[in-house]
């Protein structure tokens, strides 16, 4: 029987860990797509949206505060709806939330295309609300005992856990205490970088369409391979 440390090391690179990296990168790319071609809306940074919703009025920016509050509600609604769907419809496909995220991105792309035809250069708040909903849904991809086990876009928590793991390693622990969190963080950062590079190559009106295509590819991969053949069972 393998030692505890050996088991943890294997878990760092197993099928579920690799999927977590892919989905974290996807979350980073979606966040970048929303941020780079808008007035600076966050769809992955709910801490920042909370502060904007509260402090925007102190800076005489009530519109920005209201937008941040709306994004918070959309994100939360995505978590609730995806969790409800998991309980009732996705018991055999634990990563079905990616399908909901793809649908939300497709709707956001359609709304953005309509607004672009009307002469709007930047992505407006309405499609970004759908994007925030989709990111909230994406964060329910990994659930254990009814609770999210891998929060894909919660970078603050990931860094805190990584820091604690580094301390445990320094104090006589194992590199497995922090490496998994580092790889998850690095995947999110890589996704954001790819989103930034895409923004230099793709016109603003096509950014959400590009993110939708990428999300669709990831959804097909999780459905066709991991959900059916991998160790991802309820």
C-alpha positions, 0 to 999 in steps of 0.5 A: 500500500503506498505511503500517504505522501506517495498518494498525494504526489500521484494526486498532483498529476492525476486526471482530475488534477489535469482537468482542474488546470484546464478549467482554471486556465479557461476561467482565466481566459474568460476573465481576460476576454471580459476585462480587456474589451469592457470598462474593466468589469471583473467576472472572476474577482468577486472580492473586487466587485464587492469593494466596488459595489460598496465603495463606488458611491464614495468615488461618485461612481454609482453606475460602476457600483451598480454594475459590480453589484449586478455581476455579484448577483449574476455570479451567485446565480450561476453557482446556485443554478449549476448546483441545482442542475448537478443535484437533479440532472448531472449526477452522471456527469460531474463536469456538466457545468462547463456546458452551462458556461458554454451556453452562457458565453454563446448568449453573451456573444449573441447579445454583444454581436447585436450591440456591436451592430448598433455601434457599440465598440466595447462589450457592454454590461449586459453580455458580461452579466451572462459571462459572470453567470457562466463563471459562477457555474464553472466554479461548481465543476468539482464538488465533494460531499456537497461542497466545492473542492476546487474553486477555479477562479478563487485565486486569493484562497488558492494563494493562501492555501499555497502559502500554508503549504509552503510553510508546512514544507519548510517545517518538514512536510512535503512539496505536495503540500503546496505544488498542487495549489501552485499549478492551479494558480499558474494555470489560471494565470496562463489562461489570463495571459492567453486571453491578453494575447488573444485580445491583441489578435482578435477584434473586441467583438470577436473576443467572446466568440473566441472564448465560447469556442474554447469553452465548447472544446473543453466541454466536449473533452470533459463530456466525451472522455473524462466524464465517461472514461475517467475516475470522475464519479459521484 
